[in-house]
Amino acid sequence: MSGTHGPVGASGAAGRTTGAGGGTGPGGGTGPGGGSGPDGTTASDSASDSASGDRPIRVLLAEDQSMVREALAALLGLEPDIEVVAQAARGDEVLAAARAQAVDVALLDIEMPGRTGIEAAAELRTALPDLKVVVLTTFGRPGYLRSAMEAGAVAFLVKDAPAAQLADAVRRVLAGERVIDPTLAAAALAEGANPLTDREREILRAAADGATNAELAATLHLSQGTVRNYLSTAIQKLAARNRAEAVGIAREKGWL
């Protein structure tokens, strides 16, 4: 993950709100492959208890920068109705941690090693469909918002939002609401849909490090002519002059 914004505003726990935390949030089922937590509590039991106010909301926090992760965990820990029960530094650790700790809400950074937060969100939606996913990012890019929502996230916030806003979002998503930064929502509508196909995105990502067409063809098991055609189409769609510029434009808009 890159970016230099602070994790959350310094207002921390001062803005405690009860909001939707005591609402009739959807009970969390274990989903395919969902097991029970170490105390014998299933994900379904956990979400039901949290929604009724019997115990704190169980949160998983996935962020590759340890200082940011620990700061977020400390600030959320000041909330009486929220407990950070699991942390992950890699995207490919998220599902196992969520299953092991019977998590109600997962807070995911976008750019992590192993798997992006958006990929992890899609994995959680399939394996633990009742778990609520909040995507946190330094990058307020409209394309990321669209991708996160398509992957199953129910909230999308930038990391420099006040801590009270993050805590409130945790409560609200458990109660069945969607929480989206209004500025990002407006920008996403104005930007329009991602014009790139899955294959075009795959090839642009692979080309980002300067690989030749021959290297891309070997890596992706395609012919050089096919790679060349996909790159040409992507460059044209993005009104770029070359592949490097196309990669830059797609990244800036959150389309990769």
KEDO-634056 format. One record per residue (C-alpha): residue number from 1; x, y, z; residue in one letter. Coordinates in Angstrom, 1 decimal, padded with zeros to 4 digits. Layout:
REM residues N
<NUM,<X,Y,Z>,'A'>
...
This chain:
REM residues 256
<1,<000.0,000.0,000.0>,'M'>
<2,<001.3,003.4,-000.8>,'S'>
<3,<000.1,006.9,000.2>,'G'>
<4,<000.9,009.2,003.0>,'T'>
<5,<-002.5,010.2,004.5>,'H'>
<6,<-002.9,009.5,008.3>,'G'>
<7,<-005.0,006.5,009.2>,'P'>
<8,<-007.9,008.5,010.8>,'V'>
<9,<-008.6,011.9,012.3>,'G'>
<10,<-007.4,012.6,015.8>,'A'>
<11,<-011.0,013.1,017.1>,'S'>
<12,<-010.7,009.3,017.9>,'G'>
<13,<-013.3,008.1,020.3>,'A'>
<14,<-014.7,011.4,021.2>,'A'>
<15,<-017.4,011.1,018.6>,'G'>
<16,<-019.1,007.9,019.9>,'R'>
<17,<-022.5,007.3,018.4>,'T'>
<18,<-025.0,004.6,019.0>,'T'>
<19,<-026.5,005.1,015.5>,'G'>
<20,<-027.5,001.8,013.9>,'A'>
<21,<-025.5,-000.4,016.2>,'G'>
<22,<-028.5,-001.6,018.0>,'G'>
<23,<-030.6,-002.2,014.9>,'G'>
<24,<-031.8,-005.5,013.5>,'T'>
<25,<-028.7,-006.2,011.6>,'G'>
<26,<-028.6,-009.2,009.3>,'P'>
<27,<-027.6,-012.4,011.1>,'G'>
<28,<-024.3,-013.6,009.8>,'G'>
<29,<-024.4,-017.2,008.4>,'G'>
<30,<-021.3,-019.3,008.3>,'T'>
<31,<-021.5,-019.6,004.5>,'G'>
<32,<-019.8,-022.3,002.5>,'P'>
<33,<-016.9,-023.6,004.6>,'G'>
<34,<-017.7,-021.3,007.5>,'G'>
<35,<-016.5,-022.8,010.8>,'G'>
<36,<-016.9,-021.8,014.3>,'S'>
<37,<-014.7,-019.5,016.3>,'G'>
<38,<-012.3,-020.6,019.0>,'P'>
<39,<-015.0,-020.2,021.6>,'D'>
<40,<-017.4,-022.4,019.7>,'G'>
<41,<-019.3,-019.4,018.4>,'T'>
<42,<-020.4,-019.5,014.8>,'T'>
<43,<-020.4,-016.4,012.5>,'A'>
<44,<-024.2,-016.6,012.4>,'S'>
<45,<-024.4,-016.5,016.2>,'D'>
<46,<-021.9,-013.8,016.4>,'S'>
<47,<-023.6,-011.4,014.0>,'A'>
<48,<-027.0,-012.0,015.7>,'S'>
<49,<-025.6,-011.3,019.2>,'D'>
<50,<-023.8,-008.1,018.0>,'S'>
<51,<-026.9,-006.8,016.3>,'A'>
<52,<-028.9,-007.3,019.5>,'S'>
<53,<-026.3,-005.6,021.6>,'G'>
<54,<-025.3,-008.7,023.7>,'D'>
<55,<-021.6,-008.4,022.8>,'R'>
<56,<-019.2,-006.1,021.0>,'P'>
<57,<-019.1,-006.1,017.2>,'I'>
<58,<-016.3,-008.4,016.1>,'R'>
<59,<-014.0,-006.7,013.6>,'V'>
<60,<-011.2,-007.9,011.4>,'L'>
<61,<-008.7,-005.3,010.3>,'L'>
<62,<-006.5,-006.0,007.2>,'A'>
<63,<-003.8,-003.5,006.4>,'E'>
<64,<-000.2,-004.1,005.3>,'D'>
<65,<001.4,-001.1,007.0>,'Q'>
<66,<001.7,-002.2,010.7>,'S'>
<67,<001.7,001.4,012.1>,'M'>
<68,<-001.5,002.3,010.3>,'V'>
<69,<-003.1,-001.1,011.3>,'R'>
<70,<-002.2,-000.7,014.9>,'E'>
<71,<-003.4,002.9,015.1>,'A'>
<72,<-006.7,001.9,013.6>,'L'>
<73,<-007.1,-001.0,015.9>,'A'>
<74,<-006.3,001.2,018.9>,'A'>
<75,<-008.8,003.8,018.0>,'L'>
<76,<-011.6,001.3,017.3>,'L'>
<77,<-010.7,-000.4,020.6>,'G'>
<78,<-011.8,002.8,022.4>,'L'>
<79,<-015.3,002.2,021.2>,'E'>
<80,<-017.3,000.2,023.9>,'P'>
<81,<-019.3,-001.7,021.4>,'D'>
<82,<-016.5,-002.6,018.9>,'I'>
<83,<-013.7,-005.2,019.4>,'E'>
<84,<-010.9,-005.8,016.9>,'V'>
<85,<-010.5,-009.6,017.2>,'V'>
<86,<-008.3,-010.3,014.2>,'A'>
<87,<-005.6,-008.5,012.1>,'Q'>
<88,<-004.0,-009.4,008.8>,'A'>
<89,<-001.1,-007.8,006.9>,'A'>
<90,<-001.8,-009.7,003.7>,'R'>
<91,<-004.9,-010.0,001.5>,'G'>
<92,<-004.5,-013.8,001.3>,'D'>
<93,<-004.7,-014.1,005.1>,'E'>
<94,<-008.1,-012.4,005.3>,'V'>
<95,<-010.5,-015.4,004.8>,'L'>
<96,<-008.7,-017.7,007.2>,'A'>
<97,<-008.7,-015.0,009.9>,'A'>
<98,<-012.4,-014.2,009.3>,'A'>
<99,<-013.3,-017.8,009.7>,'R'>
<100,<-011.2,-018.4,012.7>,'A'>
<101,<-012.5,-015.5,014.7>,'Q'>
<102,<-016.2,-015.5,013.7>,'A'>
<103,<-015.9,-011.9,012.5>,'V'>
<104,<-019.0,-009.6,011.9>,'D'>
<105,<-017.3,-006.8,009.9>,'V'>
<106,<-014.0,-006.9,007.9>,'A'>
<107,<-012.2,-003.6,007.3>,'L'>
<108,<-009.9,-004.1,004.2>,'L'>
<109,<-007.2,-001.9,002.7>,'D'>
<110,<-007.1,-002.1,-001.1>,'I'>
<111,<-003.4,-002.5,-001.9>,'E'>
<112,<-001.9,-005.4,000.1>,'M'>
<113,<000.5,-008.2,-000.8>,'P'>
<114,<-000.9,-011.6,-001.6>,'G'>
<115,<-004.3,-010.4,-002.7>,'R'>
<116,<-005.9,-006.9,-003.0>,'T'>
<117,<-008.6,-005.9,-000.6>,'G'>
<118,<-011.0,-006.0,-003.5>,'I'>
<119,<-010.1,-009.6,-004.3>,'E'>
<120,<-010.3,-010.5,-000.6>,'A'>
<121,<-013.8,-008.9,-000.5>,'A'>
<122,<-014.9,-011.1,-003.4>,'A'>
<123,<-013.5,-014.1,-001.6>,'E'>
<124,<-015.4,-013.2,001.6>,'L'>
<125,<-018.6,-012.7,-000.3>,'R'>
<126,<-018.4,-016.2,-001.7>,'T'>
<127,<-017.3,-018.0,001.5>,'A'>
<128,<-018.9,-015.9,004.2>,'L'>
<129,<-021.8,-014.1,002.5>,'P'>
<130,<-023.2,-012.6,005.7>,'D'>
<131,<-020.0,-011.0,006.8>,'L'>
<132,<-020.0,-007.2,006.1>,'K'>
<133,<-017.0,-005.7,004.2>,'V'>
<134,<-015.8,-002.1,004.6>,'V'>
<135,<-013.1,-001.0,002.2>,'V'>
<136,<-010.7,001.6,003.5>,'L'>
<137,<-008.3,003.3,001.1>,'T'>
<138,<-005.8,006.2,000.8>,'T'>
<139,<-006.8,006.3,-002.9>,'F'>
<140,<-010.1,008.1,-003.4>,'G'>
<141,<-010.4,006.9,-006.9>,'R'>
<142,<-013.9,006.3,-008.5>,'P'>
<143,<-012.8,003.1,-010.2>,'G'>
<144,<-011.9,001.6,-006.9>,'Y'>
<145,<-015.3,002.4,-005.5>,'L'>
<146,<-017.1,000.6,-008.4>,'R'>
<147,<-014.8,-002.4,-008.1>,'S'>
<148,<-015.3,-002.6,-004.4>,'A'>
<149,<-019.0,-002.5,-004.6>,'M'>
<150,<-019.0,-005.2,-007.4>,'E'>
<151,<-016.8,-007.4,-005.2>,'A'>
<152,<-019.4,-007.3,-002.4>,'G'>
<153,<-018.2,-004.4,-000.2>,'A'>
<154,<-021.0,-002.5,001.6>,'V'>
<155,<-019.0,000.5,002.6>,'A'>
<156,<-016.1,002.5,001.1>,'F'>
<157,<-014.3,005.2,003.1>,'L'>
<158,<-011.0,007.0,002.8>,'V'>
<159,<-008.5,006.6,005.6>,'K'>
<160,<-008.3,010.2,006.6>,'D'>
<161,<-012.0,010.2,007.6>,'A'>
<162,<-012.6,010.9,011.3>,'P'>
<163,<-012.4,007.9,013.6>,'A'>
<164,<-015.9,008.4,014.8>,'A'>
<165,<-017.1,008.1,011.1>,'Q'>
<166,<-015.3,004.8,010.8>,'L'>
<167,<-016.8,003.5,014.0>,'A'>
<168,<-020.3,004.6,012.9>,'D'>
<169,<-019.8,002.9,009.5>,'A'>
<170,<-019.1,-000.4,011.3>,'V'>
<171,<-022.3,-000.1,013.2>,'R'>
<172,<-024.3,000.9,010.2>,'R'>
<173,<-023.2,-001.9,007.9>,'V'>
<174,<-024.0,-004.5,010.5>,'L'>
<175,<-027.5,-003.0,010.7>,'A'>
<176,<-027.9,-003.5,006.9>,'G'>
<177,<-026.9,-000.1,005.6>,'E'>
<178,<-024.5,000.9,002.8>,'R'>
<179,<-022.0,003.6,003.7>,'V'>
<180,<-020.2,005.4,000.9>,'I'>
<181,<-018.2,008.6,000.9>,'D'>
<182,<-020.5,011.0,-000.9>,'P'>
<183,<-017.7,012.8,-002.8>,'T'>
<184,<-016.5,009.5,-004.1>,'L'>
<185,<-020.0,008.4,-005.0>,'A'>
<186,<-020.5,011.6,-007.1>,'A'>
<187,<-017.1,011.2,-008.8>,'A'>
<188,<-017.9,007.5,-009.7>,'A'>
<189,<-021.1,008.5,-011.3>,'L'>
<190,<-019.4,011.3,-013.3>,'A'>
<191,<-016.6,009.1,-014.3>,'E'>
<192,<-018.7,006.3,-015.8>,'G'>
<193,<-018.0,002.6,-016.0>,'A'>
<194,<-014.5,001.0,-016.5>,'N'>
<195,<-014.2,000.7,-020.3>,'P'>
<196,<-011.6,-002.0,-020.1>,'L'>
<197,<-012.4,-005.7,-020.3>,'T'>
<198,<-011.0,-008.2,-017.7>,'D'>
<199,<-008.4,-009.4,-020.3>,'R'>
<200,<-007.3,-005.8,-021.1>,'E'>
<201,<-006.9,-005.1,-017.4>,'R'>
<202,<-004.9,-008.3,-016.9>,'E'>
<203,<-002.5,-007.4,-019.8>,'I'>
<204,<-002.1,-003.8,-018.7>,'L'>
<205,<-001.2,-004.9,-015.2>,'R'>
<206,<001.3,-007.4,-016.6>,'A'>
<207,<002.8,-004.7,-018.8>,'A'>
<208,<003.2,-002.2,-016.0>,'A'>
<209,<006.7,-003.4,-015.2>,'D'>
<210,<007.9,-002.9,-018.8>,'G'>
<211,<007.6,-006.5,-020.1>,'A'>
<212,<007.9,-007.0,-023.8>,'T'>
<213,<005.1,-008.5,-025.9>,'N'>
<214,<007.0,-011.8,-026.1>,'A'>
<215,<007.3,-011.9,-022.3>,'E'>
<216,<003.6,-011.0,-021.8>,'L'>
<217,<002.6,-013.7,-024.3>,'A'>
<218,<004.7,-016.3,-022.5>,'A'>
<219,<003.4,-015.3,-019.1>,'T'>
<220,<-000.3,-015.1,-020.1>,'L'>
<221,<-000.2,-018.1,-022.5>,'H'>
<222,<-001.3,-016.0,-025.5>,'L'>
<223,<000.2,-015.3,-028.9>,'S'>
<224,<002.2,-012.1,-029.4>,'Q'>
<225,<-000.3,-011.0,-031.9>,'G'>
<226,<-003.2,-011.4,-029.4>,'T'>
<227,<-001.2,-009.4,-026.8>,'V'>
<228,<-000.5,-006.7,-029.3>,'R'>
<229,<-004.2,-006.4,-030.2>,'N'>
<230,<-005.3,-006.2,-026.6>,'Y'>
<231,<-002.8,-003.6,-025.8>,'L'>
<232,<-003.7,-001.5,-028.9>,'S'>
<233,<-007.4,-001.7,-028.0>,'T'>
<234,<-006.7,-000.6,-024.3>,'A'>
<235,<-004.5,002.2,-025.4>,'I'>
<236,<-007.2,003.4,-027.8>,'Q'>
<237,<-010.0,003.2,-025.2>,'K'>
<238,<-007.9,005.3,-022.8>,'L'>
<239,<-006.9,007.8,-025.4>,'A'>
<240,<-003.3,007.2,-024.4>,'A'>
<241,<-000.2,007.5,-026.6>,'R'>
<242,<001.5,004.3,-025.5>,'N'>
<243,<001.2,001.4,-023.1>,'R'>
<244,<003.0,003.2,-020.2>,'A'>
<245,<000.6,006.1,-020.4>,'E'>
<246,<-002.4,003.7,-020.6>,'A'>
<247,<-001.2,002.0,-017.4>,'V'>
<248,<-000.9,005.4,-015.7>,'G'>
<249,<-004.3,006.5,-016.8>,'I'>
<250,<-006.0,003.2,-015.7>,'A'>
<251,<-004.2,003.3,-012.3>,'R'>
<252,<-005.2,006.9,-011.7>,'E'>
<253,<-008.8,006.2,-012.3>,'K'>
<254,<-008.7,003.0,-010.2>,'G'>
<255,<-009.5,000.8,-013.3>,'W'>
<256,<-006.7,-001.7,-012.7>,'L'>
